[in-house]
Amino acid sequence: MANKLHENKKVQENCVTIVVCTKKSDNKERKLGEINRLAESSGLNVVTSFSQNIKDFSRATVLGSGKLQEIKNAIQELEEEISLVIVDYALTGSQMKNISDALDCRVLDRVGLIIDIFASRALSSEAKLQVKYAQDRYLLPRLKEYQGTSGRFGGAGVGMRGPGESKLELDRRKLESEMARIKKEIEKAKTQRQVTKRSRESSGIPRVALVGYTNAGKSSLLNLLTKDNIYADDRLFATLDTTSRKLYLGDKNAILTDTVGFISELPHELVDAFSSTLEEAKDANLILHVVDASMTKNIDGEKEYIKNIQVTDKVLDDLGCTNNRILVFNKADLLKEPVLMKEDQVLISTKTGKGIDRLLKTIKEKI
């Protein structure tokens, strides 16, 4: 009987994170902050972190043998029992196994961590399908290593969860069959969306999409602008499902849609799987690019929020989205220094309501 990994178990795990810098442009501090926030968003307790600048790349383990021994010694000296090592790098199955063998601990890479977060947050039936397909696509080439790892370290916890009530299947033939079935269901849902899209276009109501780096405050802004109460939380990828609400602008109305948050190096498995939510940005007449303006830490001479803007802009440009965009600097209430504003940029606070009237006026002018 194939081993199955069950979700829906409340697991509080201690982990350590490892940042790998392979390019001169890699900023260790930014990468470390992001992977730790991802781990914490997945319910993990990050005990400590390590980093290594890679010059001589190891195909077997990525990290050097000396660094692995250093990390193993450090883990053994910790008071907390470490059940998981998170590596901020896209690892092959054999690399995960080799690092796991060297550290005597279960290993999960950046891609697997993000997919796990998506798996635990999907609510709608379509989102669960999309996440499950991405998860299976990620798991298939790593199946042998996952089977071995689950046997050694148990079959529960972060990286072992399926979306909703589903289970992770560790049988190749069943996995391939499941992927074929899910792909057909996703294609069916896509066809249905195209019908809905044509109906929307014939209505003539402008579409406004909320986009931005994860945890920038998009859902909070949608609640404020539409006087709604959709779920919003201060964690990465708090919401995954696309949400649309009517936006009243006096003599003009629009449909305002919240989309999944962006992140640097978003796994391509999820870019494909979440084409539906990204299509909302592609089809929009106006884009509200929401930015957490309080992220003012200097990264290679630039503010961190500038880096986040660049990540999101690249994805939007690659999708062929409209250039009719408003840059919305959120969390003005947390600012400790002024932000220089340009045309088509608005400073707001979803917490205090600052700048919302100006934003509404700008939206009305743009649509």
C-alpha positions in Angstrom: 0.0 0.0 0.0 1.3 3.4 -0.9 2.3 5.7 1.9 0.0 8.7 2.3 0.7 12.0 4.0 -2.1 13.5 5.8 -2.9 17.2 6.3 -5.0 18.9 8.9 -2.7 18.0 11.8 -1.8 21.0 14.0 2.0 20.8 14.1 4.3 23.3 15.8 7.7 22.6 14.4 11.1 24.1 15.2 13.2 24.7 12.1 16.4 26.4 10.9 16.7 28.2 7.7 19.6 28.3 5.2 20.1 31.1 2.7 22.2 30.3 -0.4 23.7 33.2 -2.3 24.9 32.2 -5.8 24.9 35.7 -7.6 26.6 39.0 -6.8 23.1 40.6 -6.9 21.9 38.3 -4.1 21.3 40.2 -0.9 21.7 37.9 2.1 19.7 40.1 4.5 16.7 40.4 2.2 16.7 36.7 1.3 17.0 35.8 5.0 14.2 38.1 6.0 11.9 36.7 3.3 12.6 33.0 3.9 12.1 33.5 7.6 8.8 35.3 7.1 7.7 32.5 4.8 8.6 29.9 7.4 6.7 31.8 10.1 3.7 32.1 7.8 3.7 28.4 7.5 3.4 28.0 11.3 7.1 27.2 11.9 9.2 28.5 14.7 12.5 29.7 13.2 15.2 28.9 15.8 18.3 30.2 14.0 19.5 30.8 10.4 22.6 30.2 8.4 24.0 31.5 5.1 26.7 30.7 2.5 28.0 32.5 -0.5 28.5 29.8 -3.2 31.5 30.1 -5.4 32.3 26.4 -6.1 28.9 24.9 -6.7 28.4 21.4 -5.4 26.0 19.4 -7.6 25.4 16.9 -4.8 24.5 19.2 -1.9 24.8 22.8 -3.3 26.3 23.8 0.1 29.9 22.9 0.8 30.8 20.0 3.0 32.4 22.2 5.6 29.3 24.4 5.9 27.0 21.4 6.2 29.2 20.0 9.1 29.1 23.5 10.7 25.3 23.5 10.5 25.0 20.0 11.8 27.2 20.8 14.8 25.2 23.9 15.5 21.9 22.1 15.3 23.1 19.4 17.7 24.1 22.1 20.2 20.7 23.8 20.2 18.4 23.4 23.1 15.3 23.1 20.8 14.7 19.9 18.9 14.9 20.8 15.2 12.5 18.8 12.9 12.9 20.6 9.7 15.6 22.5 7.7 14.5 25.0 5.1 16.9 25.8 2.3 16.2 29.0 0.4 17.1 27.4 -3.0 15.3 25.3 -5.6 16.7 21.8 -4.8 16.5 18.6 -6.8 15.3 15.5 -5.1 18.7 14.1 -4.8 20.1 17.3 -3.4 17.3 17.3 -0.8 18.2 13.7 0.2 21.9 14.4 0.3 21.5 17.4 2.6 19.0 15.5 4.7 21.5 12.7 5.1 24.3 15.1 6.0 22.2 16.9 8.6 20.2 14.0 9.8 17.0 16.1 9.5 14.1 16.5 7.1 14.8 19.1 4.4 12.4 21.3 2.4 13.4 23.8 -0.2 12.0 27.3 -1.0 9.7 26.0 -3.7 8.3 23.3 -1.5 7.7 25.7 1.4 5.7 28.2 -0.8 3.6 25.4 -2.3 3.0 24.1 1.3 1.7 27.6 2.3 -0.6 27.7 -0.7 -1.8 24.1 0.1 -2.8 25.2 3.6 -4.6 28.4 2.5 -6.6 27.3 -0.5 -10.4 27.6 0.2 -12.3 27.4 -3.1 -12.6 24.2 -5.0 -10.8 25.7 -8.0 -7.9 27.0 -5.8 -7.6 23.6 -4.2 -7.4 22.0 -7.7 -4.7 24.5 -8.8 -2.7 24.0 -5.7 -2.9 20.2 -5.9 -1.7 20.2 -9.5 1.2 22.5 -8.6 2.0 20.2 -5.6 1.9 17.0 -7.7 4.0 18.6 -10.4 6.6 19.6 -7.8 6.5 16.2 -6.1 6.7 13.9 -9.1 10.4 14.3 -9.9 11.2 14.1 -6.2 9.0 11.2 -5.4 11.7 8.7 -4.4 13.3 11.1 -2.0 10.0 12.1 -0.4 9.1 8.4 0.1 12.5 7.9 1.9 12.2 11.1 3.9 8.7 10.4 5.1 9.8 7.0 6.3 12.7 8.3 8.3 11.2 11.4 9.8 7.5 10.8 9.8 4.7 11.8 7.4 3.2 14.9 8.9 4.0 18.6 9.2 5.1 21.4 6.9 5.9 20.2 3.4 3.7 17.2 3.9 0.3 18.8 3.7 -2.3 18.6 0.9 -4.9 21.3 0.1 -8.2 21.1 2.0 -9.1 17.5 3.0 -6.9 15.8 0.4 -3.8 13.7 1.0 -0.4 13.7 -0.7 -0.2 10.6 -2.7 3.3 9.0 -2.9 2.6 6.4 -5.6 3.9 7.4 -9.1 1.1 5.9 -11.2 -1.6 7.2 -9.0 0.1 10.6 -8.9 0.3 10.8 -12.7 -3.3 9.7 -13.0 -4.4 12.3 -10.5 -2.5 15.1 -12.4 -4.2 14.1 -15.7 -7.6 14.3 -14.0 -6.9 17.6 -12.3 -5.6 19.2 -15.5 -8.9 18.4 -17.2 -10.9 19.9 -14.4 -8.7 23.0 -14.5 -9.2 23.3 -18.2 -12.9 23.0 -17.7 -12.9 25.7 -15.1 -10.8 27.9 -17.5 -13.4 27.5 -20.3 -16.1 28.5 -17.8 -14.1 31.6 -16.9 -13.8 32.6 -20.5 -17.6 32.6 -20.8 -17.9 34.7 -17.7 -15.2 37.0 -19.0 -17.1 37.7 -22.2 -20.2 38.4 -20.2 -18.3 40.9 -18.1 -16.8 42.6 -21.1 -20.2 43.0 -22.7 -21.4 44.8 -19.6 -19.0 47.6 -20.1 -18.2 47.9 -16.4 -14.4 48.7 -15.9 -12.3 46.2 -14.1 -9.8 47.3 -11.4 -7.2 44.8 -10.1 -5.4 45.0 -6.8 -1.9 43.6 -7.2 1.3 43.8 -5.2 3.8 42.0 -3.0 2.3 39.6 -0.5 1.2 41.2 2.8 1.2 44.8 1.3 -2.4 45.2 2.4 -4.4 44.5 -0.7 -7.3 42.7 1.0 -7.5 45.4 3.7 -7.7 48.0 0.9 -10.5 46.1 -0.9 -12.4 46.0 2.4 -12.0 49.7 2.9 -12.9 50.7 -0.6 -15.9 48.4 -0.9 -17.0 48.4 2.8 -16.7 44.7 2.9 -15.2 42.3 5.4 -13.2 39.7 3.5 -10.4 37.9 5.4 -7.1 39.8 5.8 -4.2 39.0 8.1 -0.6 40.2 8.7 1.1 37.2 7.1 2.4 36.2 3.7 -0.2 34.7 1.4 -3.0 35.2 3.9 -5.6 34.9 1.0 -5.2 33.0 -2.2 -8.7 33.0 -3.8 -9.6 35.8 -6.2 -12.2 38.1 -4.7 -14.3 40.6 -6.7 -16.6 43.3 -5.3 -18.4 46.3 -6.8 -16.7 49.6 -6.3 -19.1 52.6 -6.2 -17.6 55.9 -7.5 -20.6 58.2 -7.6 -21.7 58.4 -11.2 -19.2 55.6 -12.1 -19.0 52.0 -10.9 -16.2 49.4 -11.3 -15.5 45.8 -10.3 -12.5 45.7 -7.9 -10.6 42.4 -7.7 -8.1 41.2 -5.2 -5.4 38.8 -6.5 -2.8 36.6 -4.9 0.3 38.3 -3.7 3.6 38.3 -5.6 7.0 37.3 -4.2 10.5 37.2 -5.6 11.3 34.0 -7.5 7.6 32.8 -7.4 7.8 29.0 -8.2 6.9 28.5 -11.9 4.7 25.6 -10.8 2.5 28.2 -9.1 2.6 30.8 -11.8 1.1 28.2 -14.2 -1.3 26.8 -11.6 -2.6 30.3 -10.7 -3.0 31.6 -14.2 -6.6 32.3 -13.3 -5.9 34.8 -10.6 -3.1 36.4 -12.7 -5.6 36.7 -15.6 -7.6 39.1 -13.5 -4.6 41.5 -13.5 -4.1 40.9 -17.3 -7.7 41.6 -18.1 -8.0 44.7 -15.9 -8.6 48.2 -17.2 -6.7 49.7 -14.3 -4.2 48.2 -11.8 -3.8 49.4 -8.3 -0.2 48.3 -7.4 -0.2 48.2 -3.6 3.2 48.6 -1.8 4.1 48.3 1.8 5.8 51.7 2.2 7.0 50.8 5.7 9.6 48.4 4.3 12.3 51.1 4.3 15.3 48.9 5.1 18.2 49.6 2.7 19.0 46.8 0.3 22.1 47.4 -1.9 21.5 51.1 -1.7 17.8 51.0 -2.4 14.7 50.8 -0.1 13.3 47.3 0.3 9.9 48.4 -1.0 11.6 49.6 -4.2 12.8 46.0 -4.7 9.3 44.7 -4.1 7.9 47.2 -6.7 10.5 45.9 -9.2 9.5 42.3 -8.6 5.8 43.0 -9.2 6.4 45.3 -12.2 8.4 42.5 -13.9 5.6 40.0 -13.5 3.0 42.5 -14.7 5.1 43.4 -17.7 5.7 39.7 -18.5 1.9 39.1 -18.4 1.3 42.0 -20.8 -0.8 43.9 -18.3 -2.0 47.4 -18.9 0.3 50.3 -18.1 -2.7 52.2 -16.7 -1.5 51.7 -13.1 -1.7 53.6 -9.8 1.1 53.0 -7.4 -0.5 52.9 -3.9 1.9 53.3 -1.0 0.2 51.7 2.0 0.9 51.7 5.7 1.6 55.4 6.0 0.8 55.2 9.7 4.0 53.1 10.1 6.3 55.5 8.2 9.3 57.0 10.1 10.5 59.0 7.1 8.8 60.7 4.1 8.2 59.0 0.8 8.7 61.0 -2.4 5.5 60.8 -4.4 5.3 61.1 -8.2 2.4 61.4 -10.6 0.0 58.4 -10.4 1.2 57.6 -6.9 -0.9 57.9 -3.7 0.1 57.5 -0.1 -2.5 55.9 2.1 -3.2 54.0 5.3 -5.8 51.3 5.3 -5.6 51.5 9.1 -6.4 55.2 9.6 -8.1 56.0 6.2 -5.4 58.5 5.2 -5.3 59.2 1.5 -8.4 57.1 0.6 -10.4 60.1 -0.8 -7.5 61.0 -3.0 -7.1 57.4 -4.2 -10.8 57.2 -5.0 -10.6 60.4 -7.0 -7.6 59.1 -8.9 -9.3 55.8 -9.7 -12.3 57.7 -11.1 -10.1 59.8 -13.3 -8.2 56.7 -14.6 -11.2 54.5 -15.6 
